[in-house]
Amino acid sequence: MGTLFKYQCPNCTYVAEVSGRGDRGFVARTITISCSVCQTLYDVVVAKGEPADRMNVKSWKNVEPHCPHSEQHSWSEWKHPGCCPKCGAVMEERGMTLLWD
């Protein structure tokens, strides 16, 4: 089961609700990315499985990660504690917000 957290920048008050690390639900594995063009944090899928194969992660298919707005946008993996994509200050975790499958 995956987990989302609220992250807030203490400098510019940017807020994101993302895993903040590599994460996994029953049929998807995700990472958090920082898009340098959008200046936004996103969770993106890096592997998918079928519901019937959810326990057999070796059968999952890898997915090429990219910014959800454009495959041409440059991005980097983001892990907490990480920098705000807008101003560069260290983002603060404000607690768990959601469990996902």
PyMOL commands that set and color helices and strands:
alter all, ss='L'
color gray80, all
select helices_A, chain A and resi 51-53+57-59
alter helices_A, ss='H'
color red, helices_A
select strands_A, chain A and resi 2-8+15-18+23-24+28-35+40-48+61-62+75-77+92-100
alter strands_A, ss='S'
color yellow, strands_A
deselect
rebuild
show_as cartoon
